[in-house]
């Protein structure tokens, strides 16, 4: 799987839109740490959750 974002990018989680916009803090292997405006910091397994870049 190729991750299409990098630290600093803005993303949304289509499965949890109420989390709001998140900013990628770090990516280590398949785990992305994202700080969401309404849900705080979450560690996302990118093999199971497809984050979308926020435009």
C-alpha positions as CSV (number, residue, x, y, z in Angstrom):
1,X,0.0,0.0,0.0
2,X,1.3,3.5,-0.9
3,X,0.4,6.2,1.5
4,X,-0.5,9.4,-0.4
5,X,0.1,11.9,2.4
6,X,3.0,13.0,4.6
7,X,3.4,14.9,7.9
8,X,1.8,18.3,7.7
9,X,-0.9,17.3,5.2
10,X,-4.6,17.8,6.0
11,X,-6.8,14.7,5.9
12,X,-10.3,13.5,6.7
13,X,-11.5,10.1,7.7
14,X,-14.5,9.3,5.5
15,X,-15.7,6.7,8.1
16,X,-15.7,9.3,10.9
17,X,-16.5,12.7,9.3
18,X,-17.5,14.2,12.6
19,X,-13.8,14.0,13.6
20,X,-13.3,17.0,11.3
21,X,-10.1,17.9,9.5
22,X,-6.9,16.3,10.8
23,X,-3.3,17.1,10.3
24,X,-0.8,14.2,9.9
25,X,1.8,14.4,12.6
26,X,3.8,11.3,11.7
27,X,3.8,8.1,9.6
28,X,5.7,5.0,10.8
29,X,5.2,1.9,8.6
30,X,1.4,1.6,8.3
31,X,0.5,3.8,11.3
32,X,-0.3,7.4,10.8
33,X,-0.7,9.7,13.9
34,X,-3.3,12.4,13.0
35,X,-4.5,15.3,15.2
36,X,-8.2,15.8,14.4
37,X,-9.9,19.1,15.3
38,X,-12.9,17.4,17.0
39,X,-11.4,14.1,18.1
40,X,-7.9,14.9,19.2
41,X,-4.9,12.7,18.4
42,X,-5.6,9.3,16.8
43,X,-3.3,6.6,15.6
44,X,-4.7,5.2,12.3
45,X,-3.7,1.9,10.7
46,X,-3.6,2.9,7.1
47,X,-4.1,-0.8,6.0
48,X,-7.6,-0.7,7.5
49,X,-8.7,3.0,7.2
50,X,-8.3,5.0,4.0
51,X,-7.7,8.6,4.9
52,X,-8.5,11.2,2.2
53,X,-6.4,14.3,1.6
54,X,-8.3,17.4,2.4
55,X,-8.3,20.0,-0.4
